[in-house]
Amino acid sequence: MKYILYITLFFSVVLNAQEENPVKQDSTAVYYMIIEGDSIPVTSVDLKEVLVLPKLSFVDREARIRYIILRRKTLKVYPYAKLAAERLEALQNRLDSLERKRDKKRYTKVIQRYIEDEFSAELKKLTKTEGQILVKLIHRQTGKTTFQLIKELRSGWRAFWFNSTASLFDISLKREFIPIDVEEDYLIEDILQRAFQVERLKRQEPAFEIDFYDCVNKWSKQKSIPLNTKKQR
């Protein structure tokens, strides 16, 4: 599964603020933030949004087992997708700073060798279903399919070739991550959100907006969490 190695190829101003002692004002503690010489009163604290996740329910024991298998595979490959997004961002920022085409090509090869040397052994161990989940998550984290990334960073012919090779293993490098339309993708998103909340995985926001509650509303109508009955490796 040589194609799997290429998946990982795609692998501001900060305001200094000081907090002074609070000043009592109408029984309300008011804090002042000193930003570039100006005192700005702050009477509220911005909190991060926390998703209220629905309780899992399964139609039967088999459905529960399939979910557990999907969870294990998702937790395994997510770090690779996260790395791909980080490497892509770093690569693009660096390429934007280079002017000569020769320098851009040389830098791309350096990143490629680094990723392959560090992760090739692990990626070769991925099963068919793990590889497909990885393709989906790369799209979630980068906003582009693996096929598109290969086409941009390598060539259209290589993208076609690797997609054709992957298709022999029932893996499409053109697969997108669409949790509102694909039930397995919704389950993957559910698994990720639960892992983020308990800090089992380090959160990385998706490259595009995902309305998780819309997905929950749609798929919860079926009152179960089934996966297709196709046996996974």
C-alpha positions in Angstrom: 0.0 0.0 0.0 2.6 2.4 -1.1 0.0 5.1 -1.7 -0.5 5.5 2.0 2.9 7.1 2.3 1.9 10.0 0.1 -1.1 10.7 2.3 1.1 12.2 5.0 3.0 14.4 2.5 0.1 16.9 3.2 1.1 16.3 6.3 -0.3 38.0 13.9 -0.1 40.3 16.2 -0.4 39.3 19.9 -1.7 41.9 22.3 0.1 42.0 25.6 -2.3 42.5 28.4 -2.0 43.1 32.2 -4.6 42.5 34.8 -4.9 45.0 37.7 -6.6 44.6 41.0 -10.4 44.5 40.7 -12.3 47.6 41.5 -15.6 47.3 43.4 -18.4 48.9 41.4 -22.1 48.3 42.4 -21.1 45.0 44.0 -19.6 43.9 40.7 -15.9 43.2 40.4 -14.6 45.1 37.4 -11.2 44.2 35.9 -9.3 46.5 33.7 -7.2 45.2 30.8 -4.3 47.4 29.8 -4.0 47.2 26.0 -1.5 49.4 24.3 -1.9 52.1 26.9 -5.7 52.1 27.2 -7.7 50.9 30.2 -10.7 48.8 29.1 -13.2 47.5 31.7 -14.0 43.8 31.5 -17.2 42.6 33.3 -17.5 39.2 31.6 -15.3 36.3 30.7 -15.6 34.6 27.4 -15.9 30.8 27.7 -15.3 28.2 25.1 -18.3 26.5 23.7 -19.0 23.1 25.1 -21.0 20.5 23.2 -23.6 18.6 25.1 -23.2 15.2 23.6 -26.2 12.8 23.4 -26.3 9.5 25.2 -25.3 6.7 22.9 -27.9 4.0 22.1 -27.6 1.0 20.0 -30.2 -1.1 18.3 -28.4 -4.3 19.3 -25.1 -5.8 20.6 -23.7 -6.1 17.1 -24.2 -2.4 16.4 -22.5 -1.5 19.6 -19.5 -3.7 18.7 -19.3 -2.1 15.3 -19.2 1.3 16.9 -16.5 0.3 19.3 -14.4 -1.0 16.3 -14.9 2.3 14.5 -13.9 4.2 17.6 -10.7 2.2 17.9 -9.8 2.8 14.3 -10.7 6.5 14.4 -8.6 7.2 17.5 -5.7 5.4 15.9 -5.6 7.4 12.6 -6.7 10.9 13.8 -3.2 11.9 14.9 -2.0 11.3 11.4 -4.7 13.5 9.9 -3.9 16.2 12.4 -0.2 16.0 11.5 -1.1 16.2 7.8 -3.0 19.5 8.4 -0.1 20.9 10.4 2.5 19.9 7.9 0.3 21.3 5.0 0.0 24.6 6.8 3.7 24.8 7.6 4.6 23.8 4.0 2.3 26.4 2.5 3.6 29.1 4.7 7.1 28.3 3.9 6.4 28.0 0.2 4.7 31.4 0.2 7.9 32.9 1.6 10.1 31.4 -1.1 10.4 33.1 -4.5 12.4 30.7 -6.6 10.7 27.6 -8.0 13.9 25.6 -7.3 13.8 26.5 -3.6 10.1 25.5 -3.4 10.7 22.1 -5.0 13.7 21.5 -2.7 11.8 22.3 0.4 8.9 20.1 -0.6 11.2 17.2 -0.9 12.7 17.8 2.5 9.3 17.7 4.1 8.4 14.6 2.2 11.5 12.7 3.3 11.0 13.8 6.9 7.5 12.6 7.1 8.2 9.3 5.3 11.2 8.6 7.5 9.3 9.3 10.7 5.9 7.7 9.9 6.2 5.3 7.0 6.6 2.2 9.2 3.5 3.0 11.2 1.4 3.9 8.1 2.2 0.5 6.5 0.5 -1.1 9.4 -2.9 0.5 8.6 -5.7 -1.8 7.5 -8.0 -1.0 4.6 -10.7 0.6 6.7 -8.2 2.6 8.7 -6.8 3.9 5.5 -10.2 5.0 4.3 -10.9 6.7 7.7 -7.6 8.5 7.4 -8.5 9.8 3.9 -11.8 11.1 5.3 -10.1 12.8 8.3 -7.5 14.4 6.1 -10.4 16.1 4.3 -11.9 17.1 7.6 -8.6 18.7 8.8 -7.4 20.3 5.5 -10.6 21.0 3.6 -9.2 19.1 0.6 -9.4 15.5 -0.5 -6.2 13.5 -0.5 -6.5 13.3 -4.3 -6.6 17.1 -4.5 -3.6 17.5 -2.3 -1.5 15.0 -4.2 -2.5 16.7 -7.5 -1.5 20.1 -6.2 1.8 19.1 -4.6 2.8 16.4 -7.0 1.0 16.1 -10.4 -2.4 15.2 -11.8 -1.1 12.0 -13.2 0.3 10.8 -9.8 -3.0 11.7 -8.2 -4.9 9.6 -10.8 -2.4 6.7 -10.4 -2.6 6.6 -6.6 -6.3 6.8 -6.6 -6.5 3.9 -9.1 -4.1 1.9 -6.9 -6.1 2.6 -3.8 -9.4 1.6 -5.5 -8.0 -1.9 -5.7 -8.3 -1.9 -1.9 -11.8 -0.2 -1.9 -10.2 3.0 -0.8 -11.0 6.3 -2.7 -8.5 9.2 -2.2 -11.4 11.4 -3.4 -13.6 10.6 -0.4 -14.8 13.6 1.5 -15.9 13.8 5.1 -19.7 14.7 5.1 -21.2 13.8 8.5 -24.6 15.3 7.6 -25.0 12.9 4.7 -22.9 9.9 5.6 -23.8 8.0 8.8 -20.3 6.6 9.3 -18.9 10.1 9.1 -21.4 11.3 11.7 -20.3 8.5 14.0 -16.6 9.4 13.4 -17.4 13.0 14.3 -19.3 11.8 17.4 -16.2 9.8 18.4 -13.9 12.7 17.9 -16.1 15.1 20.0 -16.2 12.7 22.9 -12.4 12.1 22.7 -11.8 15.9 22.7 -14.0 16.4 25.7 -12.1 13.9 27.8 -8.8 15.1 26.3 -8.0 11.7 24.9 -7.3 13.5 21.6 -5.9 17.0 21.2 -8.6 19.1 19.5 -7.9 20.6 16.1 -10.8 22.4 14.5 -12.0 21.2 11.1 -11.1 23.2 8.0 -14.8 23.7 7.3 -17.9 24.3 9.5 -19.6 21.1 10.9 -22.9 21.6 12.6 -22.8 18.7 15.0 -26.3 19.3 16.4 -27.8 19.2 12.9 -26.1 15.8 12.4 -27.4 14.6 15.7 -30.9 15.7 14.9 -30.9 13.9 11.6 -29.4 10.6 12.6 -31.0 10.4 16.0 -34.4 10.1 14.3 -33.4 6.5 13.5 -33.1 5.8 17.2 -30.1 3.7 16.7 -26.4 3.9 15.7 -26.0 1.3 13.0 -23.1 0.9 10.7 -23.3 -0.9 7.4 -23.1 -4.7 7.8 -20.0 -4.9 5.6 -17.3 -6.7 7.6 -14.3 -4.5 8.6 -10.8 -5.6 8.7 
